[in-house]
Amino acid sequence: MKKNKAATQFSDNDKSYMEIALRLSRRGLGTTFPNPSVGCVIVKGSHIIGRGWTGRGGRPHAERQALDNCTNDTSGATAYVTLEPCAHFGKTSPCAVALVEANISKIIIATGDPDPRVSGKGVSILEDAGIDVYFGLLKEEADFINLGFFKKIQKEKPLVTIKIASSADGKISANLGEKTWVTGAEARRRGHLYRANHDAILVGIGTVLIDDPMLDCRIKGLEKRSPVRVLLDSNLRLSENSKFCKSAQKIPLWVMTCSNDQEKIKELENLGLRIFIIDKNDQGKLDLHHVMKVLSEQGITRVLSEGGGQVNASLIKASLVDRFIWFKSRENIGESGVNALYDISINQLDEHLNLSLINQGAAGADNWQEFEIIS
């Protein structure tokens, strides 16, 4: 049985090593789906002898990376792992077995893995081998990092974050159908960092018809971390001649539609797009709950919605939003401007979302805030 040491019983060194493991786990966010992003640090004496985090596409696992990178014999060492080591056989043997074979003497785990193939089984393998297992160090932070993976397993939906860039009075443009840069270059660069740590980026067809965006990550060194692009297009209005569509061979593009136009579907698939037929809701539009279920079935754990306003408002009304990022300029556009959240005004937001501020700062002349949604 795993030993649930009280937080006060962990040493300052234990906390420092787990903090390193958690930082390593954050490096993989946006690249490891369908697997979680895990960090592992192996310590012998007072020295870190190995460290690792989950590789692209979920392989190799963090524990194997750390073991392979060890600079010293691992016998008698302590492993700090942000998520319970896996217990099931896949392309490789379980990480729990690898840790046993490495003669690790003690393992400290931040949080458990709800996957039925793992939950409790990884710990049992370790304890049956005589390894001392301790659980719960910095669990809250580990749970925050892994929330998308947890939701995929437990709720059949990914973690959904909506990102908005608006004027101080909550407008995204002066005129409907007009492309407008409301915030500055620094805010846009920070927005691209959010793209890099999400598995998928979601937009509606209205945004694509107006902007014809690439939705890639344009930060030097992170270009390969552009997320899967997911388009909500009920009636399959996407043009095959758009640069958005033509880039599907370079960056994955998935279309969620209610249309059964087989000729159009075949044309898009020939360009490299993936088409998913989605149920209609009571209003005859895409059922967003079904969209999220399909994405979770495809392994997606973290979705960043960049709207536009109608899509983000619909996600809010469907109670599908988990986190909320708002970039605001210091300028006002005025009452005649277009609402960032379509038919939800900035002054009505608290009627729909119970927001808890978790981070904030400045990006050039603009401000940003990150919230989690309290259910």
C-alpha positions in Angstrom: 0.0 0.0 0.0 1.4 3.4 -1.0 2.6 5.6 1.9 0.8 8.9 2.0 3.3 11.0 3.8 2.0 14.3 5.1 3.4 17.2 3.2 5.4 18.3 6.3 7.2 15.0 6.3 8.8 15.6 2.9 12.2 17.4 3.2 13.0 20.7 1.4 15.3 18.6 -0.9 12.4 16.4 -1.8 10.3 19.4 -2.7 13.1 20.9 -4.8 13.6 17.7 -6.8 9.9 17.4 -7.4 9.7 21.0 -8.5 12.4 20.2 -11.1 10.4 17.2 -12.2 7.3 19.3 -12.6 9.1 21.9 -14.6 10.3 19.1 -16.9 6.8 17.8 -17.3 5.6 21.2 -18.5 8.1 21.1 -21.3 6.2 18.4 -23.0 2.7 20.0 -22.8 1.3 20.2 -26.3 3.5 17.5 -27.8 2.7 14.2 -25.9 -0.9 13.5 -26.7 -2.5 11.0 -26.3 -0.2 10.5 -23.3 0.3 12.8 -20.3 3.4 14.9 -20.1 5.4 13.5 -17.2 8.7 14.6 -15.6 11.2 12.4 -13.7 14.3 13.1 -11.7 16.6 10.4 -10.3 18.8 11.3 -7.3 21.6 9.4 -5.7 23.2 10.9 -2.6 22.8 14.6 -3.1 23.2 14.5 -6.8 20.8 14.4 -9.7 22.1 11.6 -11.9 19.3 11.4 -14.4 16.3 13.4 -15.6 13.7 13.1 -18.4 10.3 14.1 -19.7 7.8 12.5 -22.0 8.8 12.5 -25.6 6.9 13.7 -28.6 3.8 11.6 -29.3 4.1 10.1 -25.8 7.3 8.0 -26.3 9.6 7.5 -24.7 8.1 7.9 -21.2 9.8 10.2 -18.7 11.1 7.5 -16.5 12.8 5.7 -19.4 14.3 9.0 -20.5 15.7 9.6 -17.0 17.1 6.1 -16.7 18.7 6.2 -20.1 20.3 9.6 -19.2 21.7 8.5 -15.9 25.3 9.3 -15.3 25.8 6.9 -12.5 24.7 3.5 -11.2 21.0 3.7 -10.2 21.2 1.1 -7.4 19.8 2.7 -4.2 18.7 5.9 -5.9 15.5 7.8 -5.4 13.1 8.6 -8.3 10.8 11.7 -8.3 8.0 11.2 -10.7 5.1 13.6 -11.4 2.6 10.9 -12.3 2.2 7.2 -11.2 4.5 5.1 -13.4 2.7 3.1 -16.1 1.9 -0.6 -15.4 0.7 -1.8 -18.8 2.7 -3.4 -21.7 2.7 -1.5 -25.0 5.5 -0.9 -27.4 7.8 -1.2 -24.3 7.5 -2.8 -20.9 6.0 -0.8 -18.1 8.0 2.1 -16.5 7.3 0.6 -13.1 9.1 -2.6 -14.2 12.0 -0.5 -15.6 12.4 1.3 -12.2 12.4 -2.1 -10.4 15.0 -3.4 -12.8 17.2 -0.3 -12.2 17.3 -1.2 -8.5 15.7 2.1 -7.4 15.2 2.0 -3.7 12.6 4.8 -3.2 10.1 6.5 -5.3 8.2 9.7 -4.6 5.1 10.3 -6.8 3.2 13.6 -7.1 -0.1 12.3 -8.2 -2.0 9.2 -9.4 -2.9 8.1 -12.9 -6.7 7.5 -13.4 -6.1 5.3 -16.5 -7.6 1.9 -15.5 -4.6 0.2 -17.0 -2.4 2.1 -14.5 -4.4 3.3 -11.5 -2.8 1.7 -8.4 -1.2 -1.0 -10.5 2.1 0.9 -11.0 2.4 1.4 -7.3 1.7 -2.3 -6.6 4.5 -3.4 -9.0 6.9 -1.1 -7.2 5.9 -2.1 -3.7 5.8 -5.8 -4.5 9.5 -5.4 -5.5 10.3 -3.9 -2.1 10.6 -0.3 -3.2 9.5 2.4 -0.7 6.8 4.4 -2.4 5.6 7.8 -1.2 2.7 9.7 -2.7 1.3 13.3 -2.8 4.3 15.6 -2.9 3.2 18.8 -4.7 0.1 16.9 -5.8 -2.0 20.1 -6.5 0.5 21.4 -9.1 0.8 18.0 -10.7 -3.0 17.7 -11.0 -3.1 21.2 -12.6 -0.6 20.2 -15.2 -2.3 16.9 -15.9 -5.9 18.1 -15.9 -6.3 17.7 -19.6 -5.2 14.1 -19.5 -7.4 13.4 -16.5 -10.5 14.9 -18.2 -9.8 12.8 -21.3 -9.8 9.6 -19.2 -12.6 10.5 -16.8 -14.9 12.9 -18.7 -14.3 12.0 -22.3 -13.4 15.6 -23.1 -10.1 17.6 -23.3 -9.2 20.5 -21.1 -10.7 23.5 -22.9 -9.2 27.0 -22.7 -10.6 30.0 -24.5 -8.2 32.8 -25.5 -9.5 36.3 -26.3 -7.7 39.5 -27.4 -9.8 42.5 -27.0 -10.0 46.2 -26.3 -10.4 47.4 -22.7 -14.1 47.5 -23.2 -14.3 43.9 -24.6 -14.4 44.5 -28.3 -12.5 42.6 -31.0 -13.0 45.0 -33.9 -14.7 48.2 -34.8 -16.9 46.6 -37.5 -18.4 43.2 -38.1 -16.5 41.1 -40.5 -13.4 43.2 -40.3 -9.9 41.9 -39.4 -8.4 44.1 -36.7 -5.3 43.8 -34.6 -6.5 45.0 -31.2 -3.4 44.0 -29.1 0.2 44.4 -29.9 3.1 42.2 -31.1 4.2 41.2 -27.6 0.7 40.0 -26.7 0.6 38.0 -30.0 3.9 36.4 -29.2 2.6 35.3 -25.8 -0.5 34.0 -27.5 1.8 31.8 -29.7 3.4 30.3 -26.5 -0.1 29.2 -25.5 -0.5 27.5 -28.9 2.8 25.7 -28.4 1.6 24.0 -25.1 -1.8 22.8 -26.4 -2.5 19.7 -28.5 -5.1 21.5 -30.6 -6.3 24.9 -31.6 -10.0 25.5 -32.3 -11.7 28.1 -34.5 -15.0 28.6 -36.3 -15.5 28.9 -40.0 -16.4 32.6 -39.6 -12.9 33.4 -38.4 -11.4 31.4 -41.3 -13.5 33.1 -43.9 -12.5 36.5 -42.6 -8.8 36.0 -41.8 -7.7 32.8 -43.6 -5.3 32.2 -40.8 -2.5 29.7 -40.5 -3.0 29.1 -36.8 0.6 28.0 -36.4 3.2 28.7 -33.8 5.5 31.4 -35.1 8.0 31.6 -32.3 11.6 30.9 -33.4 12.5 27.4 -32.2 9.0 26.4 -31.6 7.7 26.1 -35.2 7.4 22.4 -34.9 5.1 22.7 -31.9 2.2 24.1 -34.0 -0.9 22.3 -32.7 -3.5 20.3 -34.6 -5.9 22.8 -36.1 -9.6 22.0 -35.5 -12.3 23.8 -37.6 -16.0 24.0 -36.7 -17.7 24.2 -40.0 -21.3 22.9 -39.8 -22.1 23.3 -43.5 -18.6 22.7 -44.9 -18.0 26.2 -46.3 -14.2 25.9 -46.2 -12.6 26.8 -49.5 -10.2 24.3 -51.0 -8.2 27.3 -52.3 -7.6 29.0 -48.9 -4.1 29.0 -47.5 -5.6 27.5 -44.4 -6.8 24.5 -46.3 -3.7 24.2 -48.5 -1.4 24.0 -45.5 -3.0 20.7 -44.2 0.0 18.6 -45.5 2.3 20.7 -43.2 0.1 21.2 -40.1 -2.8 18.7 -39.4 -6.2 20.1 -40.1 -9.4 18.4 -38.7 -12.8 19.6 -39.8 -15.9 19.1 -37.6 -19.0 19.2 -39.8 -22.7 18.2 -40.0 -22.5 18.1 -43.8 -22.7 14.9 -45.7 -21.5 16.4 -49.0 -19.4 13.4 -50.1 -17.9 15.2 -53.1 -16.6 18.1 -51.0 -15.5 15.7 -48.2 -13.4 13.7 -50.7 -11.9 16.9 -52.2 -10.8 18.0 -48.7 -9.5 14.6 -47.7 -7.4 14.5 -50.9 -5.8 17.7 -49.7 -4.8 16.0 -46.4 -7.7 17.1 -44.2 -9.5 14.8 -41.8 -13.3 15.2 -41.7 -15.4 14.2 -38.8 -19.2 14.0 -39.0 -20.7 15.5 -35.9 -24.2 15.3 -34.5 -26.5 18.4 -34.6 -27.7 20.1 -31.5 -31.3 21.3 -30.9 -30.5 24.4 -33.0 -29.3 22.4 -35.9 -25.7 23.4 -35.3 -22.7 21.3 -34.3 -23.1 19.6 -31.0 -20.1 20.9 -29.1 -20.2 18.1 -26.5 -19.9 15.6 -29.4 -17.0 17.6 -30.8 -15.2 17.3 -27.5 -15.9 13.6 -27.2 -14.5 13.0 -30.7 -11.4 15.0 -29.9 -10.8 13.0 -26.7 -11.3 9.8 -28.7 -8.5 11.0 -31.0 -6.2 11.5 -27.9 -6.5 15.3 -27.6 -6.0 16.4 -24.0 -5.7 20.2 -24.3 -7.6 22.5 -26.6 -7.1 26.2 -27.1 -10.1 28.0 -28.6 -9.3 31.2 -30.5 -12.9 31.6 -31.5 -14.2 33.8 -32.8 -16.7 35.3 -30.5 -19.6 33.1 -31.4 -17.7 29.9 -30.9 -16.3 31.0 -27.6 -19.7 32.2 -26.4 -21.2 28.8 -27.4 -18.5 26.9 -25.5 -19.2 29.0 -22.4 -23.0 28.5 -22.6 -22.4 24.7 -23.1 -20.3 24.7 -19.8 -17.3 23.3 -21.7 -14.7 25.9 -20.7 -12.1 25.0 -18.0 -9.7 27.9 -18.4 -9.9 31.4 -19.7 -7.1 33.7 -21.0 -7.9 37.3 -21.8 -5.5 39.8 -23.5 -6.7 43.4 -23.2 -5.4 46.5 -24.8 -5.7 49.8 -22.8 -7.8 51.4 -25.6 -11.6 51.4 -25.9 -13.4 50.8 -29.2 -16.8 51.9 -28.1 -20.4 50.5 -27.9 -20.6 50.1 -31.7 -17.7 47.6 -31.7 -18.0 43.8 -32.0 -18.2 41.9 -28.7 -15.4 39.6 -28.0 -17.9 37.0 -26.8 -20.7 37.6 -29.4 -23.9 38.0 -27.3 -22.2 37.9 -23.9 -21.0 41.4 -22.9 -17.9 41.9 -20.8 -20.1 43.1 -18.0 -22.2 39.8 -18.1 -19.3 37.4 -18.0 -19.7 36.6 -14.3 -23.2 35.5 -15.0 -21.9 32.6 -17.1 -18.5 31.8 -15.5 -17.2 31.6 -12.0 -13.6 32.8 -12.6 -10.6 32.4 -10.3 -7.5 34.4 -11.3 -4.4 32.2 -11.4 -1.9 34.4 -13.3 -1.6 37.8 -14.8 1.0 40.2 -16.3 1.8 42.7 -19.0 2.8 42.0 -22.6 4.1 45.2 -24.0 1.4 47.9 -23.7 -1.3 45.2 -23.1 -2.3 43.2 -20.1 -3.2 39.6 -19.8 -5.0 37.5 -17.2 -5.4 33.7 -16.9 -8.3 32.2 -15.0 -9.6 28.8 -14.1 -13.3 28.1 -14.0 -14.7 27.0 -10.7 -17.6 24.6 -11.1 
